[in-house]
Amino acid sequence: MRRREFISLLGGAATWPVVASAQQQPLPVIGFLRSGDAGGAGHLLGAFRRGLNEAGLFEGRNVSVEYQFADEQHERLPALVADSVRRQERRGQDAHCLRGGLGPRQDRPRREP
C-alpha cells in the first residue's frame, strides 16, 4: 500500500508545475505604435526596450509588447489604436493610450531668419 501512495504522491508532484503554469495570469501588455515603418525604428525600439528594462520590465518575462506600425499612413493610426484597445478588453485588461514624442519635423526648434 505504501508503494501506491508514494507513486500517486510522486505523480501529483510531477503534474503540479503543469497545473500551476496553466493558471498563471497573462502578462500585462504594452502597445508600441509608430506612424512610420518598422525599418526606420531600430534606434527607437532599442531606447524603448532599455527604458522598459530600467523600469524593471522585461519583454516576455513580466510584460508583453505589441508592435504596430502605420507605415507613414497616418489615417491608419486611429484604427490601430482602437484595435489595440479591443484586444486588451477581450483579455480583460485595462487599456491605456499614451502619446509619444513629436514627429521629426515638429520637434525641431524653429529658427528665425
ABEGO torsion letter per residue (X at the ends): XAAAAAAAAAAAAAAAAAAAAAABBBBBBBBBBBABBAAAAAAAAAAAAAAAAAAGBBBGAABBBBBBBAGGBAAAAAAAAAAAAAAAAAAGBBBBBBBBBBBAAAABBBBBX
